[in-house]
Amino acid sequence: MKVVSERLGHSSPAFTMTVYQHVIPGMQADAARLFCEALYGS
């Protein structure tokens, strides 16, 4: 998050999280799916 925040020119990672928090729920589902595929195959 810190690198993304710096790349976007935001003052802090907290600001970046506030702006983009709506994206995070979908990312959790994607991460769970990828982890499952890595463990058990597709």
ABEGO torsion letter per residue (X at the ends): XAAAAAAAGBABAAAAAAAAAAAAAAAAAAAAAAAAAAAAEX
